[in-house]
Amino acid sequence: MRYNILGKSDLKVSAICLGTMTFGEQNTEQEGHLQLDYALDQGINFIDTAELYAIPPKAETYGRTEQIVGAWLAKRGRRDDIVLASKIAGPGADWVAHIRGGKTRFNADHISPALDATLDRLKTDYIDLYQLHWPERNTNYFGELSYQAVEDEEKLTPIHQTLEALQQQVKAGKIRYIGLSNETPWGIMQFLAIAKQYDLPAIVSVQNPYSLINRSYEIGCAEISHRENIGLLVYSPLGFGVLTGKYLKGVQPKGARITLWPDYSRYSNEQAVLATQSYVDLARKHGLDPAQMALAFVNQQSFVASNIIGATNLTQLKINIESIKLTLEEDVLAGIENIHQQHPNPAP
């Protein structure tokens, strides 16, 4: 396993991070614990979760993933062996109405009880990295590239107030570092500038999507990662499993995420399918596993601090973790660039 220092923190994180959003929905508690055990045995020390999980979000499973991770921590007693990340959900009255009525504001009134509940579920006294799961403001995230201004946007929490609320938790010892997720270049730079202006905690990371079929992070954010030392924590590096090739030619594998929830079509539109077929063909031409090629591409990017992988069984998990051993040769990278030119970012 390789390790990286996360941004300007002192957190040394494995280049592969175990994502847990399937725990409590597609995976039982026992299966989740087996995944955690296996991941640590392979050198992974970075675990990512969120109050929102399990996925898909619903009231019945809200917080269940954190509870499963917390039960594992209580049984194994390995809190000091891991870097633990979680997130506070943002607003969304139409799809997360079960979380603070869908009206989350990133202020002290909401952050403090949300964090305390997360700590209780995780059975720990502190979170190494606490992230804002998506912006409070209306902007382009979760598959949207275009930006549409909202004339009657609700009054938002000023960023300096959000940072002050997070600073209170840092001073209380409940958070070590803070990060963003599903953020835009404007948002990242605003958080950095305001933290510097008011001498408040600065973000050390951003958790955004990045994959062979969604390289939009390269356009506006990768330079920020490089110049401001903000580590990218990559989510959906396989595009909900699409880049394994298992859904090609209309196949619907039993128990697979998109089979179970076909509305999750973010990574499976017509152009994304065409691109995926090309990437799978390229991998097979070079004798590579398509999933490992896709993950290795992400692992090799200089702005990536850790690649968040998820799996529903140990076989998948083993294949995904072993991608860290693969270095893509120049001819493979050239093939990837050629496909990217033909199908640029079909699944943002």
Steps between C-alpha positions, in 0.01 A plus 500: 500500500611857434428789734461875451488796733152650466536864397657719767398263780710245684266221392683220318235323296514189285476565127198270502215594736217266595161649423214366708175627351380147420513397868146472629335463159687274257726369776408367842686602814695174494601554136601858576720383786666241276574773244650723768716216632623409152571862406714557807685173438590638155646820645198728460477742791245746360125441547234732357137516606218755544188563704301468175597136443387233417431573133244553356409750771181438693375550852516128581875475436611850601811468718510121471841495328659703777344263752655200325843664490458599865413145600814378324712760682350394833574132429848537354631792704701629204408868506864608514579290192269688265431843358123540526304737278132586508268767363205718591225489238398820325149626423255330267133508590416286197730205573638523855194632679569247778818692594417820688189539285722535194589851615856455630700813554873481560485700820567418865135412566514216247868401493534444875213250548572330168862444600404377847260248346770381260748457785241303696427268208869451426579442869795738492596830660631664184488502121829538314336663198154657511357602164207701367335238280375748238466879490224679679465732203344411167776407256603232252577168666372137491527474123426859399759685292297809412441770759163672532473801729202501735338840530317432827766294672436453870721681745818298537736456791805723442809286450683668785217398735527141378873506566444653843257219584754242388775678692296456819501125442872497423569685825276253683712216367213342305648569155863497393466634144227614264424439134245564228315269265324546165652847482574737214818703438324813629394327819842353572674834455243684710551264791877539472493879470256555788689261727815700437323836543344409835771261627258207498560130426593441137369208299755228425302298246208486260304182424375517142426247225780408263531211256573408139148614409505813717824698493329835556709552816800556272339805342466738793603327821820304432709817486355605835595162645856550377555866589305505828594148615141378519483123469231350280314211657351326198153353517334284233831408330313215330184701431270285719673192361432594137872499408533134595305433181246284682202702370605501133267361233203558729605250764342555841700294754296373791547712811709768323430859595358624169297180467345566838459875448479577126429866573873533579572571134770763552772275358303295250369740233553414134831686466632355824417149378689561174800633690489212747500245220811665356678500836410137567624403152825688565554322830441158348729581206781551750407204719374719783198471723271792399430598861866495593593708195237760589615515862870504410437803277355684798776382733767645268367857501723737696208698644333190648566445871285188534272293280177400676396152393188312596394140452214270585714188543855407590586387147424845363684661789813290438505588128452869572767522769752319281475785249757678716760255366429589137687774314355577159752503216526783248316311227204439732497865606513607136202278429311653793569851370381405154170372638468808720532724195220310330276484811594789733332483843181318394394437859571804724 
